Amino acid sequence: MKPGQSLFKTAACNAAVLLLLAYGASAHAQVFTEDFGTATGRVNNSYVPSGNFTYKATGAVPDGHYTIMPPTNVTTSTGDAYWADLPSDHTGGGALMVLNAGPALNEFYVRDFQVQPGHSYRITAWRYVVNGNGGAGSTNPISWSLQVRNPTTNATLVESGDLPSTVTQDWFESTYEFTVPVDCKASGAGVPARLALTNRSAVTGGNDFYIDDISVADITPNDALDKFCPLPQADLSITKSDGATTVKPGDKVTYTIVASNAGPDTATGATVADTLPAALTGAAWTCTAASGASCTASGTGNINDTVTLPAGASVTYTLTATVSSTATGTLANTASVTPPAGTVDPNSANNSASDSNTVAGPVAGTANPVPTLGEWALILLSVALAGFAALRLRRSSGI
């Protein structure tokens, strides 16, 4: 308490903070919650990978096995006093996961869900270590990790890392937060994600615990440091130049257009496009691919090409066209490269490039102009006058 601050004022401030915290917590939208239901006997759970852990419907729960059941009679049901009977699950009145993780570093709970670009999320899970080889109240060495994976490859993209030790025979909350970048956009309703709770202790004996109340909540606008995006990412860019600043009507111009991929992933089915202005006619182009890229070898008119760009690769287009005889002002032309659907470009600012030239000077190669009707009259008059003068000269000379 600060000097001169009343106890009543301090209590009021604390109450206001608690209300704000409670409001913030309640405002978080739950993506999903796993409380393992209210089964009165043993049941299995579809989110436990059967290849990693085997469901035990009766008897003991040895290494690599699990069951879902009320915690009130675990010792009786398993016939093993090693487990602990609890008056209730974590929140009261339901079932929980009884897990003997054993020495295998496997995930014991895996669930796919959807996240949204620009949103942040908090994973929460509660764990009760029955015996951490140290007895009740001791600090146990049993570790686990909360992981967020790419559902397509099952690769872990962000994770909590090995969570710290907890007190044996007590409930302990573990949390982990992550953010989905704004530009991580899929073609569907959301971005696919996979939660995996994973054993991180390769020990036999003592690696036994209860799990309850697993959840994922949207905590936007929080901005977690760890960024999750399961979509392939390709930093595409494009350049375009004709090496000139001024052109004349009738000139031939040659543009060099280069589309590149700085990675980290391959862009399969990217689009390179260049819609030519009306002031350019008779366009034709060729394409050369480098470093494993692919593109269409040649074409005429506009470019609208589907290409493959591995990380570090590029495609180079050479486009030749003629400046129209009626062209005036500025000749401007823009080329672009667009990532395929489902691929994220982390920097879209360099996905288009323009080239501009000033159109100046006379029409190249134009023939002498045809005289107008008035000009023809003057020419004929001049010829007639010259003839009349020549005739007078001959008469005066006696010729």
Buried (B, 14 or more C-beta within 10 A) or exposed (E): EEEEEEEEEEEEEEEEEEEEEEEEEEEBEEBEEBBBEEBEEBBBBEBBEEEBBBBBEEEEBEBBBBBBBBBBEBEEBBEBEBBBEBEEBBEEEBBBBBBBBBBBBBBBBBBEBEBBBBBBBBBBBBBBBBBBBBEEEBEBBBBBBBBBBBBEEEEBBBBBEEBEBBBBBEBBEBEBBBBBBEBBBBEEEBBBBBBBBBBBBEBEEBBBBBBBBBBBBBBBEBEBEBBBBBBBBBBBBBBBEBEEEEBBBBBEBEBBBBBBBBBEBBBBBBBBBBEBEEBBEEBEBBBEBEEEBBBBEEBEBBBEBEBBBBBBBBBBBBBBBBBBBEBEEEBEBBBBBBBBEEBBBBEBEBBBBEBEBBBEEEBBEEEEEEEEEEEEEEEEEEEEEEEEEEEEEEEEEEE
